[in-house]
Amino acid sequence: MTRLRPCRAVLLTIFLTVLLTLASGTAFGQNPGGWYVFRPNQEVRVPELHRLTARSQDLSDVLLTSLDIVFNDPDVCCGRDSALEDRALAANPLSLQEIASKVQGRQLLSDGRPIQITADFLPTGTTVDASYWIISHLRAKHAMLLVWGSHLYVLYGAVFDEDAYSDGSSVNMIHKLLLLDTRYSDSRRTVTFDRDRDDWTKVQGLLLLSAVPQ
């Protein structure tokens, strides 16, 4: 009987180690490329966004305010005499493709300085890994525009699970998208798209915009 005690001690140690690992929310497994780490319920948010509210619930006002938040530069959009206000107003506020076509390219600020606007549109039916695309840009502190159910939102955060592999690659599964509805300044302002509850096919796409000096 005394010979079995060390074995029991080893098994108990292994059991406690696995239990503590699971309790901490991190689990290890194997895949053909090596080990991986499972990190559930990770969250990423774009910090220090301007808390702006549209002057009215008119779609054009909502678009201008949303662009103001995304660019975070009133000289670009959409302060008085900004570079993009007129172009943005010429676009359908619920068509991200049309918004992209109107604002992208070389533009001039009110003081004559040139800037280059880039617009990357991601339709929901694309073969691109949407989870990776969204999370990588949010981590780079870029908010985006999103149209869902005939409403325009600012996408500023996400809740996701992450599988990180030993070869440096990772796979993300988004559960929630964190959105701002600029029509409101109260509790209705923050909206959550829940992949387990809401219909992804009703999301019409995402638009990433950026401005750099030329």
Backbone as ProteinMPNN parsed JSONL, in Angstrom:
{"seq_chain_A": "MTRLRPCRAVLLTIFLTVLLTLASGTAFGQNPGGWYVFRPNQEVRVPELHRLTARSQDLSDVLLTSLDIVFNDPDVCCGRDSALEDRALAANPLSLQEIASKVQGRQLLSDGRPIQITADFLPTGTTVDASYWIISHLRAKHAMLLVWGSHLYVLYGAVFDEDAYSDGSSVNMIHKLLLLDTRYSDSRRTVTFDRDRDDWTKVQGLLLLSAVPQ", "coords_chain_A": {"N_chain_A": [[0.812, -1.202, 0.0], [1.975, 1.23, 0.669], [3.494, 1.831, -1.548], [1.718, 2.893, -3.364], [1.082, 5.436, -2.565], [2.804, 7.647, -3.44], [2.013, 7.715, -6.138], [-0.668, 8.392, -5.941], [-0.379, 10.94, -4.878], [0.84, 12.261, -7.012], [-1.207, 12.111, -8.936], [-3.152, 13.592, -7.61], [-1.915, 16.074, -7.577], [-1.807, 16.653, -10.34], [-4.542, 16.734, -10.895], [-5.373, 18.95, -9.351], [-3.882, 20.956, -10.589], [-4.998, 21.043, -13.203], [-7.603, 21.742, -12.485], [-7.251, 24.302, -11.339], [-6.284, 25.638, -13.573], [-8.491, 25.583, -15.323], [-10.293, 27.014, -13.763], [-9.195, 29.525, -13.802], [-9.84, 30.414, -16.286], [-8.283, 29.855, -18.493], [-7.335, 27.474, -20.784], [-5.448, 24.68, -21.948], [-4.602, 23.012, -24.981], [-4.158, 20.727, -27.75], [-3.089, 20.931, -31.122], [-2.484, 20.229, -34.626], [-0.401, 22.03, -35.143], [0.826, 22.47, -32.734], [0.752, 23.531, -29.242], [-2.053, 25.382, -27.833], [-3.618, 28.344, -26.492], [-6.565, 29.029, -24.824], [-8.559, 31.796, -24.578], [-11.236, 33.041, -23.159], [-13.972, 35.424, -23.557], [-12.625, 37.892, -24.084], [-12.032, 41.425, -24.383], [-12.121, 44.318, -26.387], [-11.76, 47.783, -26.868], [-12.135, 50.951, -28.455], [-10.475, 53.673, -27.196], [-11.327, 56.829, -25.566], [-13.199, 58.166, -27.277], [-14.966, 60.859, -28.816], [-17.797, 62.196, -27.188], [-20.331, 62.73, -28.84], [-23.486, 63.943, -29.98], [-26.0, 63.602, -32.408], [-27.473, 66.428, -34.09], [-30.094, 66.175, -34.785], [-32.492, 63.537, -35.447], [-32.373, 63.072, -38.068], [-31.126, 61.329, -40.867], [-28.87, 62.294, -42.217], [-27.683, 64.033, -40.359], [-27.051, 62.163, -38.405], [-25.161, 60.648, -39.785], [-23.077, 62.574, -40.222], [-22.312, 63.132, -37.574], [-21.475, 60.613, -36.734], [-19.317, 60.186, -38.457], [-17.69, 62.251, -37.541], [-16.978, 61.268, -35.033], [-15.595, 58.934, -35.754], [-13.396, 59.852, -37.356], [-12.297, 61.685, -35.591], [-11.346, 64.276, -35.81], [-12.125, 67.46, -36.31], [-11.429, 69.122, -38.438], [-11.221, 67.452, -40.578], [-13.688, 66.035, -40.677], [-16.619, 66.533, -38.829], [-16.678, 69.373, -38.762], [-17.259, 72.968, -38.99], [-16.693, 74.141, -42.25], [-15.199, 71.882, -42.832], [-13.27, 69.262, -44.462], [-14.813, 67.163, -45.511], [-17.552, 67.469, -45.186], [-19.494, 68.397, -47.125], [-19.224, 66.437, -49.111], [-19.908, 64.124, -47.685], [-22.581, 64.66, -47.096], [-23.688, 64.344, -49.566], [-23.97, 61.681, -49.911], [-25.805, 58.578, -49.626], [-26.961, 57.989, -46.451], [-27.241, 55.43, -45.437], [-25.849, 53.737, -47.013], [-22.953, 52.24, -47.044], [-21.077, 51.731, -49.01], [-21.543, 53.807, -50.812], [-20.967, 56.01, -49.215], [-18.235, 55.546, -48.825], [-17.298, 55.853, -51.494], [-17.801, 58.549, -51.927], [-16.209, 59.975, -50.072], [-13.563, 59.082, -50.137], [-10.121, 59.34, -51.298], [-8.017, 62.055, -52.515], [-8.187, 64.966, -50.602], [-8.804, 68.389, -49.582], [-8.018, 70.309, -46.749], [-9.566, 73.029, -44.9], [-7.616, 74.994, -44.711], [-6.071, 74.541, -46.87], [-4.273, 72.44, -46.792], [-3.337, 69.243, -48.033], [-4.925, 66.043, -47.755], [-5.16, 62.454, -47.569], [-7.79, 60.299, -47.96], [-8.653, 57.117, -47.003], [-10.757, 54.342, -47.636], [-12.121, 51.434, -46.535], [-14.267, 48.996, -47.285], [-16.211, 46.442, -45.883], [-18.201, 43.961, -46.802], [-20.849, 41.914, -45.448], [-21.035, 39.418, -46.572], [-18.52, 38.651, -47.376], [-15.496, 36.755, -48.081], [-13.435, 37.266, -46.445], [-11.923, 36.986, -43.217], [-13.983, 38.123, -40.981], [-13.992, 38.474, -38.198], [-11.256, 38.606, -37.479], [-10.532, 40.861, -38.973], [-12.129, 42.915, -37.859], [-11.329, 42.913, -35.102], [-8.564, 43.354, -35.229], [-8.423, 45.972, -36.242], [-9.83, 47.39, -34.285], [-8.105, 47.007, -32.148], [-6.041, 48.545, -33.065], [-7.041, 50.977, -32.525], [-9.07, 52.047, -34.129], [-12.183, 53.152, -34.768], [-15.236, 52.159, -36.419], [-17.744, 52.389, -39.049], [-20.989, 50.975, -39.079], [-23.763, 49.404, -40.527], [-26.843, 48.315, -39.535], [-29.857, 46.712, -39.641], [-31.136, 48.901, -40.954], [-30.11, 51.096, -39.613], [-27.536, 53.384, -38.74], [-24.479, 52.907, -37.13], [-21.739, 53.509, -34.834], [-19.073, 51.433, -34.585], [-17.291, 50.438, -31.876], [-16.144, 48.573, -30.195], [-15.582, 45.12, -29.082], [-16.507, 41.849, -27.917], [-14.955, 38.788, -27.436], [-13.807, 35.382, -28.037], [-10.555, 33.991, -27.903], [-8.247, 31.968, -29.577], [-5.0, 31.258, -29.211], [-2.119, 30.239, -30.861], [0.852, 28.183, -30.786], [2.508, 28.728, -32.906], [2.313, 31.399, -33.298], [0.042, 32.293, -34.571], [-3.49, 33.145, -34.455], [-6.955, 32.631, -33.662], [-10.077, 34.107, -33.709], [-13.281, 34.401, -32.19], [-16.016, 36.259, -32.414], [-18.415, 37.355, -30.1], [-19.969, 39.538, -29.301], [-20.704, 42.776, -30.583], [-19.883, 46.081, -29.875], [-21.65, 49.02, -29.931], [-22.345, 52.437, -30.9], [-25.093, 54.579, -30.925], [-25.624, 57.437, -32.375], [-27.817, 59.052, -32.326], [-28.79, 59.381, -29.824], [-28.308, 60.483, -26.401], [-28.678, 59.3, -24.008], [-29.325, 56.253, -22.167], [-29.97, 54.753, -24.377], [-28.027, 55.15, -26.175], [-25.836, 53.36, -26.169], [-25.45, 50.306, -27.717], [-25.751, 46.802, -28.216], [-24.707, 44.312, -30.38], [-25.487, 41.02, -30.499], [-24.121, 38.033, -31.338], [-25.191, 35.533, -30.774], [-27.842, 35.996, -30.534], [-28.816, 37.951, -32.288], [-29.408, 38.649, -35.797], [-26.995, 38.118, -38.123], [-27.167, 38.462, -40.86], [-28.619, 40.734, -41.207], [-26.903, 42.757, -40.845], [-25.437, 45.109, -42.819], [-22.89, 45.665, -43.577], [-19.486, 46.87, -42.967], [-17.46, 49.776, -42.464], [-14.299, 51.095, -42.719], [-12.51, 53.984, -42.12], [-9.904, 56.322, -42.768], [-7.615, 59.064, -42.374], [-4.789, 60.658, -43.707], [-2.011, 62.934, -43.75], [-0.775, 64.415, -46.799]], "CA_chain_A": [[0.0, 0.0, 0.0], [2.817, 2.429, 0.746], [4.017, 2.146, -2.883], [0.72, 3.602, -4.142], [0.897, 6.8, -2.094], [3.396, 8.638, -4.345], [1.206, 7.792, -7.352], [-1.858, 9.166, -5.604], [0.043, 12.332, -4.71], [1.052, 12.807, -8.347], [-2.52, 12.283, -9.553], [-3.818, 14.705, -6.954], [-1.264, 17.303, -8.053], [-2.261, 16.872, -11.716], [-5.947, 17.117, -10.841], [-5.461, 20.321, -8.847], [-3.335, 21.851, -11.608], [-6.011, 21.18, -14.24], [-8.733, 22.461, -11.908], [-6.878, 25.714, -11.224], [-6.178, 26.186, -14.923], [-9.844, 25.816, -15.829], [-10.916, 28.061, -12.961], [-8.631, 30.818, -14.191], [-10.368, 30.806, -17.596], [-7.322, 29.546, -19.542], [-7.184, 26.031, -20.953], [-4.459, 24.32, -22.951], [-4.938, 21.853, -25.771], [-3.205, 20.395, -28.791], [-3.515, 20.916, -32.511], [-1.33, 19.772, -35.42], [0.679, 23.001, -35.122], [1.382, 22.609, -31.396], [-0.19, 23.897, -28.193], [-2.765, 26.65, -27.967], [-4.207, 28.887, -25.274], [-7.932, 29.483, -25.029], [-8.867, 32.949, -23.737], [-12.634, 33.418, -23.408], [-14.514, 36.713, -23.13], [-11.707, 39.018, -24.215], [-12.731, 42.634, -24.789], [-11.31, 45.392, -26.945], [-12.532, 49.004, -27.093], [-11.394, 52.135, -28.883], [-10.599, 54.594, -26.065], [-11.377, 58.294, -25.681], [-14.006, 58.675, -28.385], [-15.76, 62.041, -28.483], [-19.196, 61.9, -26.889], [-21.113, 63.661, -29.636], [-24.847, 63.526, -30.29], [-26.509, 64.245, -33.625], [-28.356, 67.57, -33.85], [-31.455, 65.659, -34.941], [-32.493, 62.136, -35.846], [-32.238, 63.002, -39.525], [-30.042, 60.412, -41.209], [-27.673, 63.047, -42.586], [-27.062, 64.479, -39.117], [-26.483, 60.97, -37.779], [-23.945, 60.301, -40.528], [-22.021, 63.537, -39.956], [-21.836, 62.941, -36.198], [-20.751, 59.339, -36.689], [-18.026, 60.428, -39.108], [-16.918, 63.097, -36.628], [-16.426, 60.381, -34.002], [-14.647, 58.0, -36.37], [-12.172, 60.559, -37.746], [-11.761, 62.339, -34.394], [-10.645, 65.483, -36.26], [-13.172, 68.299, -36.912], [-10.98, 69.703, -39.705], [-11.502, 66.449, -41.611], [-15.142, 65.887, -40.663], [-17.451, 67.293, -39.757], [-16.828, 70.726, -38.258], [-17.539, 74.008, -39.983], [-15.691, 74.223, -43.323], [-14.366, 70.68, -42.854], [-12.976, 68.769, -45.809], [-15.689, 66.113, -46.01], [-18.966, 67.647, -44.863], [-20.323, 68.443, -48.335], [-19.167, 65.134, -49.783], [-20.669, 63.163, -46.887], [-24.004, 64.971, -47.243], [-24.129, 63.901, -50.891], [-24.061, 60.217, -49.913], [-26.904, 57.91, -48.924], [-26.421, 57.704, -45.123], [-27.338, 54.012, -45.105], [-25.068, 52.969, -47.974], [-21.538, 52.385, -46.718], [-20.328, 51.779, -50.26], [-21.673, 55.149, -51.38], [-20.195, 56.898, -48.336], [-16.823, 55.319, -49.153], [-16.977, 56.416, -52.805], [-17.881, 60.01, -51.871], [-15.214, 60.642, -49.215], [-12.193, 58.61, -50.303], [-9.288, 60.043, -52.258], [-7.3, 63.251, -52.069], [-9.058, 66.059, -50.207], [-8.114, 69.557, -49.049], [-8.561, 70.917, -45.546], [-9.97, 74.424, -45.115], [-6.429, 75.844, -44.84], [-5.362, 74.183, -48.09], [-3.417, 71.264, -46.637], [-3.931, 68.046, -48.639], [-4.978, 64.787, -47.009], [-5.615, 61.293, -48.339], [-8.791, 59.512, -47.239], [-8.804, 55.732, -47.448], [-12.02, 53.755, -47.218], [-12.147, 49.978, -46.714], [-15.615, 48.483, -47.044], [-16.278, 44.999, -45.684], [-19.574, 43.444, -46.818], [-21.006, 40.768, -44.544], [-20.903, 38.166, -47.305], [-17.163, 38.495, -47.875], [-14.737, 35.581, -47.639], [-12.439, 37.728, -45.482], [-12.224, 36.668, -41.83], [-14.521, 39.36, -40.417], [-13.587, 38.595, -36.796], [-9.869, 39.084, -37.445], [-10.533, 42.213, -39.54], [-12.713, 43.825, -36.877], [-10.549, 42.99, -33.865], [-7.255, 43.958, -35.489], [-8.583, 47.418, -36.379], [-10.187, 47.935, -32.972], [-6.867, 47.04, -31.357], [-5.257, 49.674, -33.581], [-7.775, 52.175, -32.086], [-9.86, 52.588, -35.227], [-13.612, 52.88, -34.764], [-15.756, 51.933, -37.764], [-19.172, 52.544, -39.267], [-21.693, 49.717, -39.302], [-25.193, 49.538, -40.776], [-27.557, 47.118, -39.056], [-31.292, 46.924, -39.549], [-31.472, 50.242, -41.445], [-29.592, 52.128, -38.715], [-26.095, 53.587, -38.809], [-23.855, 52.89, -35.813], [-20.286, 53.513, -34.707], [-18.549, 50.225, -33.944], [-16.139, 50.862, -31.082], [-15.609, 47.525, -29.341], [-16.044, 43.754, -29.32], [-16.24, 40.801, -26.924], [-14.616, 37.647, -28.274], [-12.918, 34.33, -27.565], [-9.319, 33.947, -28.685], [-7.352, 30.809, -29.57], [-3.649, 31.675, -29.6], [-1.355, 29.034, -31.131], [2.292, 28.257, -30.513], [3.218, 29.248, -34.074], [2.093, 32.832, -33.367], [-1.251, 32.603, -35.176], [-4.61, 33.166, -33.525], [-8.291, 32.565, -34.23], [-11.004, 34.815, -32.833], [-14.71, 34.217, -32.387], [-16.712, 37.391, -31.811], [-19.748, 37.118, -29.547], [-20.73, 40.779, -29.226], [-20.172, 44.015, -31.119], [-20.296, 47.207, -29.044], [-22.014, 50.056, -30.887], [-22.88, 53.724, -30.464], [-26.156, 55.162, -31.725], [-25.394, 58.859, -32.126], [-29.089, 59.775, -32.213], [-29.183, 59.508, -28.431], [-27.297, 60.79, -25.395], [-29.041, 58.578, -22.791], [-28.989, 54.821, -22.155], [-30.195, 54.183, -25.718], [-26.845, 55.42, -26.996], [-25.0, 52.16, -26.266], [-26.194, 49.181, -28.29], [-24.94, 45.59, -28.357], [-25.099, 43.271, -31.337], [-25.139, 39.724, -29.908], [-24.131, 37.028, -32.411], [-26.013, 34.395, -30.371], [-29.244, 36.395, -30.483], [-29.187, 38.81, -33.411], [-29.234, 38.077, -37.137], [-25.848, 38.72, -38.811], [-27.528, 38.804, -42.238], [-29.214, 42.07, -41.201], [-25.801, 43.72, -40.859], [-25.209, 45.341, -44.247], [-21.467, 45.836, -43.843], [-18.686, 47.73, -42.106], [-16.624, 50.698, -43.222], [-13.145, 51.641, -42.013], [-12.055, 55.22, -42.746], [-8.731, 56.938, -42.156], [-7.103, 60.258, -43.068], [-3.367, 60.902, -43.454], [-1.504, 64.082, -44.522], [-0.015, 64.096, -48.013]], "C_chain_A": [[0.854, 1.263, 0.0], [3.366, 2.81, -0.619], [3.025, 2.953, -3.713], [0.6, 5.072, -3.75], [1.557, 7.854, -2.984], [2.571, 8.831, -5.615], [-0.049, 8.624, -7.104], [-1.511, 10.644, -5.45], [0.24, 13.01, -6.067], [-0.277, 13.067, -9.032], [-3.27, 13.454, -8.941], [-3.241, 16.041, -7.417], [-1.731, 17.657, -9.457], [-3.697, 17.372, -11.728], [-6.11, 18.565, -10.391], [-4.945, 21.332, -9.866], [-4.343, 22.111, -12.711], [-7.189, 21.998, -13.728], [-8.451, 23.955, -11.803], [-6.78, 26.381, -12.586], [-7.541, 26.512, -15.5], [-10.522, 26.943, -15.072], [-10.414, 29.441, -13.354], [-9.113, 31.282, -15.55], [-9.41, 30.533, -18.734], [-7.128, 28.045, -19.609], [-6.203, 25.75, -22.073], [-4.913, 23.079, -23.699], [-3.871, 21.6, -26.802], [-3.863, 20.531, -30.16], [-2.31, 20.49, -33.344], [-0.156, 20.732, -35.391], [1.321, 23.169, -33.764], [0.311, 23.022, -30.402], [-0.931, 25.182, -28.526], [-3.314, 27.067, -26.607], [-5.589, 29.418, -25.611], [-8.225, 30.604, -24.041], [-10.304, 33.397, -24.026], [-12.937, 34.838, -22.942], [-13.463, 37.82, -23.06], [-12.5, 40.241, -24.7], [-11.74, 43.671, -25.308], [-12.233, 46.579, -27.222], [-11.605, 50.1, -27.606], [-11.564, 53.19, -27.791], [-10.807, 56.039, -26.493], [-12.084, 58.797, -26.942], [-14.795, 59.9, -27.919], [-17.218, 61.648, -28.247], [-20.081, 62.94, -27.569], [-22.489, 63.072, -29.928], [-25.331, 64.291, -31.511], [-27.483, 65.36, -33.284], [-29.824, 67.177, -33.961], [-31.352, 64.182, -35.301], [-32.525, 61.979, -37.361], [-31.001, 62.177, -39.87], [-28.755, 61.142, -41.58], [-26.942, 63.555, -41.35], [-26.404, 63.317, -38.387], [-25.178, 60.576, -38.455], [-22.812, 61.263, -40.198], [-21.448, 63.361, -38.549], [-21.035, 61.652, -36.08], [-19.38, 59.47, -37.341], [-17.115, 61.277, -38.231], [-16.244, 62.244, -35.557], [-15.342, 59.477, -34.583], [-13.33, 58.692, -36.726], [-11.492, 61.249, -36.566], [-10.926, 63.577, -34.747], [-11.661, 66.38, -36.963], [-12.749, 68.977, -38.204], [-11.247, 68.753, -40.875], [-13.009, 66.292, -41.77], [-15.611, 65.84, -39.207], [-17.759, 68.661, -39.151], [-17.102, 71.712, -39.381], [-16.369, 74.114, -40.966], [-14.748, 73.02, -43.323], [-14.239, 70.149, -44.274], [-14.077, 67.882, -46.371], [-17.181, 66.373, -45.825], [-19.842, 67.617, -46.11], [-20.365, 67.092, -49.038], [-20.002, 64.096, -49.023], [-22.17, 63.397, -47.04], [-24.556, 64.528, -48.587], [-24.334, 62.391, -50.969], [-25.345, 59.74, -49.232], [-26.387, 57.486, -47.549], [-26.48, 56.243, -44.705], [-26.614, 53.123, -46.113], [-23.586, 53.187, -47.691], [-20.685, 52.447, -47.976], [-20.377, 53.17, -50.874], [-20.913, 56.168, -50.528], [-18.708, 56.79, -48.673], [-16.451, 56.0, -50.471], [-16.976, 57.944, -52.78], [-16.69, 60.63, -51.139], [-13.778, 60.216, -49.495], [-11.445, 59.415, -51.359], [-8.615, 61.26, -51.647], [-8.294, 64.373, -51.79], [-8.208, 67.206, -49.659], [-8.807, 70.037, -47.785], [-8.864, 72.386, -45.823], [-8.78, 75.366, -45.267], [-5.562, 75.465, -46.04], [-4.459, 72.967, -47.979], [-4.089, 70.025, -47.239], [-3.893, 66.845, -47.683], [-5.453, 63.684, -47.946], [-6.567, 60.483, -47.468], [-8.828, 58.109, -47.837], [-10.083, 55.16, -46.853], [-11.992, 52.263, -47.553], [-13.521, 49.471, -46.308], [-15.577, 46.97, -46.934], [-17.737, 44.561, -45.699], [-19.677, 42.189, -45.958], [-20.84, 39.437, -45.263], [-19.51, 37.883, -47.815], [-16.518, 37.217, -47.363], [-13.633, 35.963, -46.656], [-12.883, 37.331, -44.083], [-12.67, 37.951, -41.131], [-14.072, 39.557, -38.978], [-12.173, 39.148, -36.69], [-9.802, 40.537, -37.912], [-11.022, 43.222, -38.512], [-11.794, 44.006, -35.678], [-9.201, 43.656, -34.107], [-7.367, 45.473, -35.614], [-9.014, 48.066, -35.067], [-8.958, 48.012, -32.069], [-5.952, 48.18, -31.802], [-5.953, 51.008, -33.306], [-8.502, 52.876, -33.23], [-11.325, 52.184, -35.05], [-14.092, 52.787, -36.211], [-17.23, 52.281, -37.835], [-19.776, 51.183, -39.569], [-23.161, 50.032, -39.528], [-25.868, 48.214, -40.422], [-29.039, 47.475, -38.93], [-31.723, 48.328, -39.903], [-31.132, 51.344, -40.444], [-28.076, 52.182, -38.858], [-25.538, 53.688, -37.399], [-22.349, 53.105, -35.941], [-19.887, 52.253, -33.959], [-17.267, 50.591, -33.206], [-15.546, 49.767, -30.207], [-16.179, 46.162, -29.677], [-15.691, 42.872, -28.124], [-16.044, 39.507, -27.704], [-13.823, 36.601, -27.493], [-11.711, 34.289, -28.483], [-8.611, 32.617, -28.489], [-6.0, 31.273, -30.077], [-2.768, 30.434, -29.713], [0.147, 29.27, -30.975], [3.077, 28.792, -31.705], [3.008, 30.753, -34.262], [0.769, 33.231, -33.99], [-2.343, 32.605, -34.105], [-5.915, 33.112, -34.305], [-9.241, 33.206, -33.232], [-12.443, 34.487, -33.204], [-15.442, 35.331, -31.649], [-18.093, 36.962, -31.332], [-20.601, 38.376, -29.567], [-19.97, 41.913, -29.9], [-20.739, 45.164, -30.306], [-20.46, 48.439, -29.941], [-22.485, 51.32, -30.187], [-23.955, 54.178, -31.445], [-26.136, 56.661, -31.44], [-26.682, 59.677, -32.117], [-29.415, 60.121, -30.769], [-27.995, 59.867, -27.542], [-27.571, 60.051, -24.087], [-28.666, 57.105, -22.931], [-29.192, 54.152, -23.505], [-28.988, 54.358, -26.627], [-25.984, 54.173, -27.193], [-25.864, 50.965, -26.667], [-25.242, 48.005, -28.437], [-25.538, 44.68, -29.415], [-24.573, 41.952, -30.799], [-25.255, 38.65, -30.985], [-24.998, 35.823, -32.065], [-27.504, 34.707, -30.41], [-29.699, 37.142, -31.731], [-28.776, 38.183, -34.743], [-28.116, 38.815, -37.882], [-26.193, 39.135, -40.237], [-28.185, 40.185, -42.331], [-28.159, 43.161, -41.031], [-25.375, 43.881, -42.314], [-23.747, 45.591, -44.585], [-20.802, 46.732, -42.822], [-17.778, 48.586, -42.965], [-15.549, 51.28, -42.302], [-12.619, 52.851, -42.785], [-10.826, 55.754, -42.016], [-8.267, 58.102, -43.021], [-5.648, 60.464, -42.696], [-2.936, 62.109, -44.285], [-0.755, 63.598, -45.758], [1.241, 64.946, -48.092]], "O_chain_A": [[0.479, 2.261, -0.615], [3.677, 3.978, -0.849], [3.423, 3.628, -4.662], [0.071, 5.873, -4.521], [0.93, 8.875, -3.267], [2.436, 9.948, -6.115], [-0.443, 9.445, -7.933], [-2.289, 11.505, -5.86], [-0.134, 14.167, -6.258], [-0.466, 14.118, -9.644], [-3.937, 14.215, -9.642], [-3.971, 17.011, -7.623], [-2.02, 18.818, -9.743], [-4.041, 18.299, -12.461], [-6.889, 19.319, -10.976], [-5.492, 22.427, -9.998], [-4.536, 23.256, -13.121], [-7.716, 22.849, -14.445], [-9.303, 24.779, -12.136], [-7.146, 27.546, -12.743], [-7.738, 27.574, -16.091], [-11.246, 27.743, -15.665], [-11.15, 30.422, -13.245], [-8.837, 32.414, -15.947], [-9.688, 30.943, -19.862], [-6.795, 27.412, -18.607], [-6.135, 26.503, -23.045], [-5.539, 22.193, -23.117], [-2.792, 22.19, -26.743], [-5.056, 20.271, -30.317], [-1.206, 20.4, -32.807], [0.983, 20.309, -35.593], [2.274, 23.937, -33.634], [-0.883, 22.887, -30.669], [-0.506, 25.964, -29.376], [-3.454, 26.249, -25.697], [-5.759, 30.168, -26.571], [-8.154, 30.409, -22.828], [-10.555, 34.06, -25.032], [-12.266, 35.383, -22.066], [-13.418, 38.587, -22.098], [-13.528, 40.091, -25.359], [-10.667, 43.87, -24.739], [-13.338, 46.413, -27.738], [-10.434, 50.163, -27.233], [-12.694, 53.569, -27.486], [-10.505, 56.422, -27.624], [-11.622, 59.736, -27.591], [-15.235, 59.967, -26.771], [-17.795, 60.871, -29.006], [-20.52, 63.905, -26.944], [-22.638, 61.862, -30.102], [-25.097, 65.494, -31.63], [-28.232, 65.262, -32.312], [-30.689, 67.771, -33.316], [-30.253, 63.645, -35.443], [-32.687, 60.871, -37.872], [-29.956, 62.315, -39.234], [-27.663, 60.656, -41.286], [-25.712, 63.513, -41.297], [-25.324, 63.468, -37.816], [-24.207, 60.215, -37.789], [-21.696, 60.823, -39.921], [-20.234, 63.434, -38.358], [-20.018, 61.618, -35.389], [-18.395, 58.929, -36.839], [-15.907, 61.049, -38.183], [-15.083, 62.467, -35.215], [-14.294, 59.282, -33.968], [-12.259, 58.165, -36.425], [-10.269, 61.383, -36.536], [-9.938, 63.886, -34.081], [-12.031, 66.099, -38.103], [-13.605, 69.372, -38.996], [-11.47, 69.185, -42.006], [-13.538, 66.405, -42.876], [-14.999, 65.124, -38.415], [-18.917, 69.063, -39.035], [-17.168, 71.348, -40.555], [-15.207, 74.169, -40.562], [-13.608, 73.136, -43.773], [-14.995, 70.529, -45.168], [-14.267, 67.844, -47.587], [-17.998, 65.566, -46.269], [-20.832, 66.887, -46.149], [-21.419, 66.659, -49.504], [-20.711, 63.293, -49.63], [-22.944, 62.443, -47.106], [-25.766, 64.356, -48.733], [-24.817, 61.88, -51.98], [-25.893, 60.424, -48.367], [-25.45, 56.69, -47.48], [-25.842, 55.853, -43.728], [-26.748, 51.9, -46.074], [-23.029, 54.219, -48.065], [-19.672, 53.147, -48.002], [-19.375, 53.659, -51.396], [-20.289, 57.084, -51.062], [-18.01, 57.797, -48.793], [-15.41, 56.651, -50.56], [-16.23, 58.572, -53.531], [-16.209, 61.692, -51.535], [-12.852, 60.934, -49.119], [-12.049, 60.081, -52.2], [-8.639, 61.467, -50.433], [-9.136, 64.694, -52.629], [-7.042, 67.017, -49.316], [-10.032, 70.16, -47.747], [-8.467, 72.923, -46.857], [-8.908, 76.424, -45.882], [-4.464, 75.992, -46.213], [-3.927, 72.508, -48.989], [-5.269, 69.778, -46.991], [-2.947, 66.67, -46.914], [-6.066, 63.948, -48.98], [-6.203, 60.037, -46.38], [-9.014, 57.945, -49.043], [-10.443, 55.458, -45.714], [-11.855, 51.882, -48.715], [-13.891, 49.513, -45.135], [-14.991, 46.291, -47.777], [-18.447, 44.764, -44.714], [-18.686, 41.484, -45.768], [-20.535, 38.428, -44.628], [-19.324, 36.964, -48.612], [-16.932, 36.663, -46.344], [-12.97, 35.09, -46.096], [-14.077, 37.334, -43.785], [-11.839, 38.769, -40.736], [-13.797, 40.685, -38.569], [-11.919, 40.058, -35.901], [-9.096, 41.351, -37.315], [-10.4, 44.266, -38.316], [-11.511, 45.136, -35.28], [-8.743, 44.441, -33.276], [-6.488, 46.191, -35.137], [-8.599, 49.186, -34.771], [-8.794, 48.971, -31.315], [-5.182, 48.713, -31.003], [-5.513, 52.05, -33.793], [-8.551, 54.104, -33.304], [-11.665, 51.007, -35.169], [-13.426, 53.281, -37.121], [-17.888, 52.449, -36.809], [-19.159, 50.346, -40.228], [-23.744, 50.838, -38.801], [-25.514, 47.152, -40.935], [-29.418, 48.405, -38.218], [-32.584, 48.898, -39.233], [-31.776, 52.393, -40.422], [-27.42, 51.162, -39.069], [-26.045, 54.446, -36.571], [-21.765, 52.91, -37.007], [-20.317, 52.034, -32.826], [-16.281, 51.0, -33.819], [-14.54, 50.0, -29.538], [-17.131, 46.046, -30.449], [-14.713, 43.115, -27.418], [-16.874, 39.161, -28.545], [-13.25, 36.886, -26.442], [-11.823, 34.521, -29.687], [-8.398, 32.187, -27.355], [-5.864, 31.641, -31.243], [-2.678, 29.656, -28.764], [0.631, 30.401, -31.027], [4.201, 29.264, -31.535], [3.461, 31.326, -35.253], [0.402, 34.406, -33.942], [-2.135, 32.125, -32.991], [-5.967, 33.503, -35.471], [-9.211, 32.884, -32.044], [-12.776, 34.319, -34.377], [-15.486, 35.349, -30.419], [-18.84, 36.298, -32.05], [-21.805, 38.312, -29.816], [-18.746, 42.0, -29.801], [-21.946, 45.221, -30.071], [-19.521, 48.846, -30.624], [-22.954, 51.289, -29.049], [-23.744, 54.16, -32.658], [-26.583, 57.101, -30.381], [-26.631, 60.89, -31.917], [-30.206, 61.026, -30.5], [-26.841, 59.597, -27.876], [-26.783, 60.157, -23.148], [-27.79, 56.755, -23.723], [-28.634, 53.082, -23.749], [-28.931, 53.787, -27.716], [-25.457, 53.958, -28.284], [-26.874, 50.666, -26.03], [-24.065, 48.187, -28.746], [-26.714, 44.323, -29.359], [-23.363, 41.772, -30.655], [-26.346, 38.383, -31.489], [-25.496, 35.151, -32.968], [-28.336, 33.802, -30.33], [-30.835, 36.983, -32.177], [-27.914, 37.307, -34.798], [-28.264, 39.986, -38.231], [-25.582, 40.059, -40.774], [-28.293, 40.744, -43.423], [-28.48, 44.349, -41.067], [-24.997, 42.908, -42.967], [-23.399, 45.717, -45.759], [-21.452, 47.282, -41.933], [-17.372, 48.182, -44.055], [-15.843, 51.87, -41.262], [-12.317, 52.746, -43.973], [-10.725, 55.648, -40.794], [-8.493, 58.128, -44.231], [-5.297, 60.449, -41.516], [-3.429, 62.301, -45.397], [-0.175, 62.512, -45.763], [2.011, 64.822, -49.044]]}, "name": "protein", "num_of_chains": 1, "seq": "MTRLRPCRAVLLTIFLTVLLTLASGTAFGQNPGGWYVFRPNQEVRVPELHRLTARSQDLSDVLLTSLDIVFNDPDVCCGRDSALEDRALAANPLSLQEIASKVQGRQLLSDGRPIQITADFLPTGTTVDASYWIISHLRAKHAMLLVWGSHLYVLYGAVFDEDAYSDGSSVNMIHKLLLLDTRYSDSRRTVTFDRDRDDWTKVQGLLLLSAVPQ"}
